[in-house]
Amino acid sequence: MNETTRGKTYREHILTRTFVILMLMLLVKVGTAGAAPFAYVMSGGDYTNTGNISVIDTVSNTVTNTTNIGGYPGEVAATPDGTKIYVTDSGIGSNNVSVIDTATNTVKARVNVGGSSWGVVVNPAGTKAYVSIRDSTNIAVIDTVTNSVIATVNVSLNPDRLAVTPDGTKIYATNHLSDTTSVIDTATNTVIATVNVGSSPWDVAVTPDGTKAYVANSDSNNVSVINTSTNTVISTVNVGTCPWGVAINSAGTRVYVTNVENDSVSVIDIATNNVVATVPVGVGPCGVAVNSDGEKVYVVNYDSNTTSVIDTATNKVISTVNVKAYPIEVAFGYFTGSVTKSNSTIESNSIPLLNHINETENQTNNTGMTENVETVDKQEKETATQTSKESPFISPICIFITILGAVMHMKNRK
């Protein structure tokens, strides 16, 4: 073989290797970007099977994992990077918030917040989690690095659900027994405003542009719309009976409100603050969440033990997923590792509340705040399956382009 032929062959070899590497990098990038989030559904269960998290693959709408955490979960929130899930325990006698490691789908820590906890929200920076303590006037602030309570904010009686503004500067906390919503300045951890809303406010959500907060009032059957600049109610929207959960799509155009006693979801147009659709779902809908692209809404049905999946284009249920008994809340997050079956269990001394609406309000609770973290036992740590990061979803179009490019490249070589 002469020098010219050898040089040409070498150059073609280098070009081929470069081409293959670039295609592999493209496949990995597309696979990662196309990975769909998982829906985490919390179920209270009964006295023999309490505190479960069902993980739903939002592509296939099937349950891929179930983790038992004990207690009676109140709400769930994920950190922005998807590495941790914070789960409150509203059971009587509980003091802990469970922290789930999404790489292994196991409970890795418990944070003592000083009482039974209801709502939880994580700030956009992922540095703090805010937890409402039932039968009190307290909001606990958790440092997500150390998983310890670093501050307590005093609001009105029986704080419930929480929402954070997109810039992370304010927390909106509904006060179920005070018919108010407290506005917390996150820089100082102090209440800067108290807004009168409807009767028995439950859930709250803030629009993506941060200009409005929507509060579901379960006893007055309406939704209060708060202007976040003035912290005043600018509109009241009538919905179904006993509105519970509130979720807003990423485009900031629609609000989805669950109506527990109507077995439906009200769809509110944000531009007009009018109900534009009512979607029948399962029995006793509670928690609701919209996926990141705004194409699907997931609704947990407390009394039918299911999760309804709504197509936002048609406002119709396209799938019904069976989950554990008495599901109450749902949130989205990403697994940082592959999905594996887990049998993680955290023991709890709490008593589950089987009636999620008429809960007992006069039970005593521990208001002492302890800044400590309780980790799971050594055996659980040793048996937790460590899984490598992977990208399970690869675009067929990307594969087609890759194959076509390879064919063309080989043809040119000839």
C-alpha positions as CSV (number, residue, x, y, z in Angstrom):
1,M,0.0,0.0,0.0
2,N,1.5,3.4,-1.0
3,E,1.8,6.4,1.2
4,T,-1.1,8.2,-0.4
5,T,-3.5,5.2,0.1
6,R,-2.4,4.7,3.7
7,G,-3.0,8.4,4.4
8,K,-6.4,8.3,2.9
9,T,-7.3,5.2,4.8
10,Y,-6.1,6.7,8.1
11,R,-8.1,9.9,7.5
12,E,-11.2,7.9,6.7
13,H,-10.7,5.9,9.9
14,I,-10.4,9.1,12.0
15,L,-13.5,10.6,10.3
16,T,-15.5,7.4,11.0
17,R,-14.5,7.3,14.7
18,T,-15.3,11.0,15.0
19,F,-18.7,10.5,13.4
20,V,-19.6,7.6,15.7
21,I,-18.6,9.5,18.8
22,L,-20.6,12.5,17.7
23,M,-23.7,10.3,17.1
24,L,-23.3,8.6,20.5
25,M,-23.1,12.0,22.2
26,L,-26.2,13.1,20.3
27,L,-28.1,10.0,21.3
28,V,-27.2,10.4,25.0
29,K,-28.2,14.1,25.0
30,V,-31.5,13.5,23.3
31,G,-32.2,10.5,25.6
32,T,-31.6,12.6,28.7
33,A,-33.6,15.6,27.4
34,G,-36.5,13.3,26.4
35,A,-36.7,11.5,29.8
36,A,-40.2,12.0,31.1
37,P,-40.8,12.8,34.8
38,F,-42.4,10.3,37.2
39,A,-45.6,11.1,39.1
40,Y,-45.2,10.4,42.9
41,V,-48.6,9.5,44.4
42,M,-49.0,9.5,48.2
43,S,-51.5,7.1,49.7
44,G,-52.5,7.1,53.4
45,G,-53.5,3.5,53.4
46,D,-55.3,1.8,56.3
47,Y,-54.1,0.5,59.6
48,T,-52.3,-2.5,58.2
49,N,-50.7,-0.8,55.1
50,T,-50.0,2.8,55.8
51,G,-47.9,5.5,54.1
52,N,-47.2,4.5,50.5
53,I,-45.6,6.3,47.6
54,S,-46.6,4.9,44.2
55,V,-44.3,6.0,41.3
56,I,-46.0,6.3,38.0
57,D,-44.2,6.3,34.7
58,T,-45.8,9.2,32.8
59,V,-45.0,7.7,29.4
60,S,-46.8,4.4,29.9
61,N,-49.0,5.5,32.8
62,T,-48.1,2.4,34.9
63,V,-46.9,2.1,38.4
64,T,-43.2,1.1,38.3
65,N,-42.4,1.3,42.0
66,T,-44.1,1.4,45.4
67,T,-42.3,2.5,48.6
68,N,-43.7,2.1,52.1
69,I,-42.8,5.0,54.4
70,G,-45.3,4.5,57.2
71,G,-47.5,7.1,58.8
72,Y,-50.1,9.1,57.0
73,P,-48.5,11.2,54.2
74,G,-49.9,14.7,53.9
75,E,-48.0,16.1,50.8
76,V,-45.0,15.6,48.7
77,A,-42.5,18.0,47.1
78,A,-39.4,17.4,44.9
79,T,-36.2,19.4,44.8
80,P,-35.6,21.1,41.5
81,D,-32.7,18.7,40.6
82,G,-34.9,15.7,41.4
83,T,-32.5,14.1,43.8
84,K,-34.8,14.3,46.9
85,I,-38.5,14.0,47.6
86,Y,-39.9,15.5,50.9
87,V,-43.0,13.7,52.3
88,T,-44.9,15.1,55.2
89,D,-46.7,12.9,57.8
90,S,-50.0,14.3,59.0
91,G,-50.7,11.3,61.3
92,I,-51.5,12.1,64.9
93,G,-48.3,11.7,67.0
94,S,-45.9,12.0,64.2
95,N,-43.1,14.6,64.2
96,N,-41.2,13.6,61.1
97,V,-40.8,14.5,57.4
98,S,-39.4,11.7,55.3
99,V,-36.7,12.4,52.7
100,I,-36.6,10.0,49.8
101,D,-33.4,9.6,47.7
102,T,-34.6,9.2,44.2
103,A,-31.4,7.4,43.0
104,T,-32.4,4.4,45.1
105,N,-36.0,5.2,45.8
106,T,-35.5,4.6,49.5
107,V,-36.1,6.8,52.6
108,K,-32.7,8.1,53.6
109,A,-33.6,10.5,56.4
110,R,-36.3,11.8,58.7
111,V,-36.5,15.3,59.9
112,N,-38.1,16.1,63.2
113,V,-40.3,19.2,62.6
114,G,-41.9,19.1,66.1
115,G,-45.4,18.0,65.1
116,S,-47.7,16.4,62.5
117,S,-47.0,18.0,59.2
118,W,-49.4,18.9,56.4
119,G,-48.0,20.9,53.4
120,V,-44.5,21.1,52.0
121,V,-42.9,23.1,49.3
122,V,-39.2,23.4,48.1
123,N,-37.9,26.7,47.0
124,P,-36.6,27.2,43.4
125,A,-33.0,27.1,44.5
126,G,-33.6,23.7,46.1
127,T,-31.9,24.9,49.3
128,K,-34.9,25.0,51.7
129,A,-38.1,23.1,52.3
130,Y,-41.1,24.8,54.0
131,V,-43.4,22.5,56.1
132,S,-46.7,23.5,57.7
133,I,-47.4,21.9,61.1
134,R,-51.0,20.9,61.7
135,D,-53.0,22.0,64.8
136,S,-50.5,24.8,65.3
137,T,-49.5,28.2,63.9
138,N,-46.0,27.1,62.7
139,I,-44.2,26.7,59.4
140,A,-40.9,24.8,59.8
141,V,-38.0,25.8,57.5
142,I,-35.7,22.9,56.6
143,D,-32.1,23.2,55.2
144,T,-32.1,20.6,52.4
145,V,-28.3,20.1,52.6
146,T,-28.3,19.2,56.3
147,N,-31.9,18.1,56.5
148,S,-32.4,20.0,59.7
149,V,-34.9,22.7,60.9
150,I,-33.2,26.1,60.8
151,A,-36.2,28.4,61.5
152,T,-39.8,28.5,62.5
153,V,-42.3,31.0,61.1
154,N,-45.5,31.9,63.1
155,V,-48.6,32.3,60.9
156,S,-52.3,31.8,61.7
157,L,-54.2,28.8,63.1
158,N,-53.8,25.5,61.4
159,P,-51.6,26.2,58.3
160,D,-52.2,23.8,55.5
161,R,-50.8,23.9,51.9
162,L,-47.9,26.1,50.7
163,A,-46.8,27.7,47.5
164,V,-43.6,29.5,46.6
165,T,-43.2,32.3,44.0
166,P,-41.0,31.6,41.0
167,D,-38.3,33.9,42.3
168,G,-38.4,32.2,45.7
169,T,-38.9,35.5,47.6
170,K,-42.4,34.7,49.0
171,I,-44.3,31.7,50.4
172,Y,-48.1,31.6,50.4
173,A,-49.6,29.5,53.3
174,T,-53.3,28.8,53.6
175,N,-54.6,28.8,57.2
176,H,-57.5,26.3,57.2
177,L,-59.2,27.5,60.4
178,S,-58.5,31.2,60.1
179,D,-59.9,31.7,56.5
180,T,-56.7,33.5,55.6
181,T,-53.6,33.1,53.6
182,S,-50.3,34.2,55.1
183,V,-47.5,35.7,52.9
184,I,-44.0,34.9,54.2
185,D,-40.8,36.8,53.2
186,T,-38.3,34.1,52.7
187,A,-35.3,36.4,53.3
188,T,-36.4,37.2,56.8
189,N,-38.8,34.3,57.5
190,T,-41.4,36.7,58.7
191,V,-45.1,37.2,57.7
192,I,-45.4,40.4,55.6
193,A,-49.2,40.1,54.9
194,T,-52.3,38.2,55.8
195,V,-55.0,37.9,53.2
196,N,-58.6,37.2,53.9
197,V,-59.9,34.6,51.5
198,G,-62.9,32.2,51.5
199,S,-64.0,29.7,54.1
200,S,-61.6,26.9,55.0
201,P,-58.8,27.5,52.5
202,W,-57.0,24.4,51.5
203,D,-54.6,24.4,48.6
204,V,-52.8,27.2,46.9
205,A,-50.8,27.7,43.7
206,V,-48.8,30.6,42.2
207,T,-48.8,31.4,38.5
208,P,-45.5,30.9,36.6
209,D,-45.1,34.7,36.2
210,G,-45.6,35.1,39.9
211,T,-48.4,37.7,39.6
212,K,-51.3,35.7,41.0
213,A,-52.0,33.1,43.7
214,Y,-55.0,30.8,43.5
215,V,-56.5,29.5,46.8
216,A,-59.1,26.8,46.9
217,N,-61.7,27.4,49.7
218,S,-63.3,24.0,50.6
219,D,-66.3,25.3,52.5
220,S,-67.3,28.2,50.3
221,N,-66.9,26.2,47.1
222,N,-64.8,28.9,45.3
223,V,-61.3,29.9,44.5
224,S,-59.8,33.2,45.7
225,V,-57.4,35.0,43.2
226,I,-54.7,37.0,45.0
227,N,-52.7,39.7,43.3
228,T,-49.2,39.0,44.6
229,S,-48.1,42.6,44.2
230,T,-50.7,44.1,46.5
231,N,-51.6,40.8,48.3
232,T,-55.3,41.5,47.9
233,V,-58.1,39.3,46.5
234,I,-58.9,40.5,43.0
235,S,-61.4,37.9,41.9
236,T,-63.5,34.9,43.3
237,V,-64.2,32.0,41.0
238,N,-67.1,29.6,41.8
239,V,-66.2,26.0,41.2
240,G,-67.6,22.6,42.4
241,T,-68.4,21.3,45.9
242,C,-65.5,21.2,48.3
243,P,-62.6,22.3,46.2
244,W,-59.4,20.8,47.4
245,G,-56.3,20.8,45.1
246,V,-55.0,23.5,42.8
247,A,-52.5,23.2,40.0
248,I,-51.4,25.6,37.2
249,N,-49.9,24.7,33.9
250,S,-46.4,25.9,32.9
251,A,-47.8,28.3,30.3
252,G,-49.8,30.1,33.0
253,T,-53.1,29.8,31.1
254,R,-55.1,27.2,33.0
255,V,-55.8,26.4,36.7
256,Y,-57.0,22.9,37.6
257,V,-59.1,22.6,40.8
258,T,-60.3,19.3,42.2
259,N,-63.8,19.1,43.6
260,V,-64.0,16.4,46.3
261,E,-67.7,16.0,46.5
262,N,-68.5,16.5,42.8
263,D,-65.9,13.9,41.6
264,S,-64.7,16.5,39.1
265,V,-62.0,18.9,38.1
266,S,-62.8,22.6,37.3
267,V,-60.6,24.2,34.6
268,I,-60.2,27.9,35.0
269,D,-59.0,30.3,32.2
270,I,-56.5,32.5,33.9
271,A,-57.1,35.4,31.4
272,T,-60.8,35.7,32.3
273,N,-60.9,33.8,35.7
274,N,-63.9,31.8,34.3
275,V,-64.5,28.1,34.5
276,V,-64.2,26.8,30.9
277,A,-64.5,23.1,31.5
278,T,-65.5,20.5,34.1
279,V,-63.9,17.1,33.8
280,P,-65.4,14.0,35.5
281,V,-62.8,11.9,37.3
282,G,-62.7,9.3,40.0
283,V,-64.4,9.3,43.4
284,G,-63.2,11.9,45.9
285,P,-60.5,13.7,43.8
286,C,-57.9,15.5,46.0
287,G,-54.3,16.2,44.9
288,V,-53.6,17.4,41.4
289,A,-50.5,18.2,39.3
290,V,-49.7,19.2,35.8
291,N,-46.7,17.8,33.9
292,S,-44.0,20.1,32.7
293,D,-45.2,20.4,29.1
294,G,-48.8,21.0,30.2
295,E,-50.2,18.2,28.2
296,K,-51.4,16.0,31.1
297,V,-53.0,16.5,34.4
298,Y,-52.7,13.9,37.1
299,V,-55.5,13.7,39.7
300,V,-55.6,11.3,42.7
301,N,-59.0,10.0,43.7
302,Y,-59.1,9.3,47.4
303,D,-62.2,7.1,47.5
304,S,-61.6,5.0,44.3
305,N,-57.8,4.4,44.9
306,T,-56.9,5.6,41.4
307,T,-55.1,8.3,39.6
308,S,-56.9,9.9,36.6
309,V,-54.8,11.3,33.7
310,I,-56.4,14.2,31.8
311,D,-55.5,15.2,28.3
312,T,-55.4,19.0,28.5
313,A,-56.1,19.4,24.8
314,T,-59.5,17.6,25.1
315,N,-60.1,17.9,28.8
316,K,-60.9,14.2,28.9
317,V,-59.5,11.4,31.0
318,I,-57.3,9.2,28.8
319,S,-56.0,6.8,31.5
320,T,-56.8,5.6,35.0
321,V,-54.0,4.2,37.1
322,N,-54.7,2.0,40.1
323,V,-52.6,3.0,43.2
324,K,-52.5,2.2,46.9
325,A,-55.4,2.8,49.2
326,Y,-56.6,6.4,49.9
327,P,-54.3,8.4,47.6
328,I,-54.2,12.1,48.6
329,E,-51.5,14.0,46.8
330,V,-49.3,13.8,43.7
331,A,-46.1,15.6,42.5
332,F,-43.7,15.2,39.7
333,G,-40.0,14.4,39.9
334,Y,-37.2,12.6,38.1
335,F,-35.3,9.4,39.0
336,T,-31.6,10.1,38.9
337,G,-31.1,6.3,38.5
338,S,-32.9,3.5,36.9
339,V,-36.3,2.4,38.2
340,T,-35.9,-0.5,40.5
341,K,-38.3,-2.2,42.9
342,S,-37.8,-1.0,46.5
343,N,-39.1,-2.4,49.8
344,S,-38.1,0.6,51.8
345,T,-40.0,1.0,55.1
346,I,-39.9,3.6,57.8
347,E,-41.6,2.8,61.1
348,S,-43.9,5.4,62.5
349,N,-45.8,5.9,65.7
350,S,-48.5,8.0,64.1
351,I,-52.1,7.1,63.7
352,P,-53.5,7.4,60.1
353,L,-56.4,9.7,59.5
354,L,-58.9,7.8,57.4
355,N,-61.2,10.9,57.0
356,H,-59.2,13.5,55.1
357,I,-61.8,16.2,55.3
358,N,-63.3,16.2,58.7
359,E,-60.1,15.7,60.6
360,T,-59.9,16.1,64.3
361,E,-58.7,19.6,65.1
362,N,-58.3,19.4,68.9
363,Q,-55.6,16.9,69.3
364,T,-52.5,17.8,71.2
365,N,-49.2,18.0,69.4
366,N,-45.5,18.5,70.2
367,T,-44.6,22.1,69.5
368,G,-41.0,21.8,70.5
369,M,-38.7,22.1,67.5
370,T,-35.8,19.8,67.3
371,E,-33.1,20.3,64.7
372,N,-32.0,16.8,64.0
373,V,-32.0,14.2,61.4
374,E,-33.0,10.5,61.9
375,T,-31.5,8.3,59.3
376,V,-32.7,4.8,58.4
377,D,-31.0,1.8,60.0
378,K,-27.7,0.4,58.8
379,Q,-29.3,-2.7,57.3
380,E,-31.6,-0.6,55.0
381,K,-28.6,1.4,53.9
382,E,-26.6,-1.7,53.0
383,T,-29.5,-3.3,51.1
384,A,-30.5,-0.3,49.1
385,T,-29.7,-1.0,45.5
386,Q,-27.4,1.6,44.0
387,T,-28.2,2.1,40.3
388,S,-26.3,3.9,37.6
389,K,-27.7,6.9,35.8
390,E,-29.4,6.1,32.6
391,S,-31.5,7.7,29.9
392,P,-34.3,5.3,29.1
393,F,-36.1,7.4,26.5
394,I,-34.4,7.8,23.1
395,S,-36.2,9.6,20.3
396,P,-36.9,7.3,17.2
397,I,-36.3,10.3,15.0
398,C,-32.8,10.7,16.4
399,I,-32.1,7.0,15.8
400,F,-33.4,7.4,12.2
401,I,-31.1,10.4,11.6
402,T,-28.2,8.6,13.0
403,I,-28.7,5.5,10.8
404,L,-29.2,7.7,7.7
405,G,-26.1,9.6,8.5
406,A,-24.1,6.4,8.8
407,V,-25.4,5.1,5.5
408,M,-24.6,8.3,3.7
409,H,-21.1,8.4,5.2
410,M,-20.4,4.8,4.1
411,K,-21.7,5.6,0.6
412,N,-19.4,8.6,0.3
413,R,-16.4,6.4,1.3
414,K,-17.1,4.1,-1.5
